[in-house]
Amino acid sequence: QVRIVESGGGLVQAGGSLRLSCSVSGRTFRINAMGWYRQAPGKQRELVASIFSGGLANYAEFAKGRFTISTDNAGNAVSLQMNSLKPDDTAVYYCNTDYTLRQNIWGQGTQVTVSS
């Protein structure tokens, strides 16, 4: 059974940094891309950043220059380094893969709270 586990969230002051981590276990499928999403209270879930198996990364406009996505060599884990955090970054952050996204499989997410 596929399991997605996110970690690394917490409470940080504006301007601070956090590093989120995500691991995917129990998979029997190939991962072509992984991504980080976030959902703030009362808002829809949105894509933060994605990275393809070849290393190409894409970022939402709000993440460019502040966030960096990376994967491990095995492609089973993805991280998100977040710098210069703002209160608007407060949300639950989730990771996903191209396959589990199509299957609508999600982890519990990790809460990021940025105080002003």
C-alpha positions in Angstrom: 0.0 0.0 0.0 1.4 3.4 -1.0 2.1 5.7 1.9 3.0 9.4 1.7 4.5 11.0 4.8 5.3 14.7 5.1 7.3 16.3 7.9 9.3 19.4 8.8 6.5 21.9 9.3 6.2 24.2 12.3 5.9 27.7 13.6 8.4 30.2 12.3 8.6 34.0 12.3 8.4 35.9 9.1 11.7 35.9 7.3 12.6 32.5 8.7 13.2 29.2 7.0 11.9 25.7 7.1 12.8 22.5 5.3 10.0 20.1 4.5 10.6 16.5 3.7 8.4 13.8 2.2 8.8 10.1 1.7 6.9 7.7 -0.5 6.8 4.1 0.5 5.1 0.9 -0.7 5.1 2.0 -4.3 5.1 -0.4 -7.3 5.0 2.3 -9.9 7.5 4.6 -11.6 7.6 8.1 -10.4 8.1 10.6 -13.2 7.5 13.8 -11.2 7.0 14.9 -7.6 5.5 18.0 -6.2 4.6 20.1 -3.2 1.2 21.6 -2.8 -0.3 23.7 -0.1 -3.8 24.5 1.2 -4.5 27.6 3.3 -7.7 27.8 5.4 -10.7 28.6 3.1 -8.6 28.3 0.0 -8.1 25.6 -2.7 -5.1 23.4 -2.7 -2.4 24.9 -5.0 0.8 23.7 -6.6 3.9 25.1 -5.0 6.7 23.4 -6.9 7.3 20.3 -9.0 10.4 18.4 -10.1 10.7 15.8 -12.9 12.8 12.7 -12.9 15.4 14.5 -15.1 15.8 17.2 -12.5 13.8 20.0 -14.2 11.9 22.0 -11.6 9.0 24.4 -11.8 7.8 26.9 -9.2 4.7 28.9 -8.6 5.3 32.6 -8.9 5.0 33.1 -5.2 7.7 30.4 -4.6 10.3 31.6 -7.2 13.5 32.8 -5.6 12.4 31.7 -2.1 11.7 27.9 -2.3 13.8 25.1 -3.7 12.6 21.6 -4.4 14.9 18.6 -4.6 14.7 14.8 -4.6 16.9 12.0 -3.4 18.8 9.8 -5.8 16.3 7.0 -5.5 13.4 9.2 -6.2 11.5 8.1 -3.1 11.8 11.4 -1.3 11.3 15.0 -2.0 12.2 18.1 0.0 11.2 21.7 -0.1 13.6 24.3 1.3 11.6 27.4 2.1 13.4 30.7 2.9 12.2 34.2 3.5 8.8 32.9 4.7 5.8 35.2 4.8 2.6 35.0 6.8 0.8 34.3 3.5 2.8 31.0 3.3 0.8 29.7 6.2 -0.9 26.5 5.1 -0.8 22.7 5.2 1.8 21.5 2.8 1.4 18.2 1.0 3.6 16.3 -1.4 2.6 14.0 -4.2 3.8 12.1 -7.2 2.4 12.1 -10.7 1.0 8.6 -10.1 -0.6 9.1 -6.7 -2.0 12.4 -7.8 -4.0 10.6 -10.6 -5.2 8.1 -7.9 -6.1 11.0 -5.6 -3.9 9.6 -2.8 -2.6 12.1 -0.3 -0.7 12.1 2.9 -1.7 14.0 6.1 0.4 17.0 5.2 2.5 19.1 7.5 1.4 22.4 9.0 3.5 25.5 8.3 2.6 28.6 10.3 4.4 31.9 9.7 3.9 34.6 12.3 4.3 38.3 11.5 
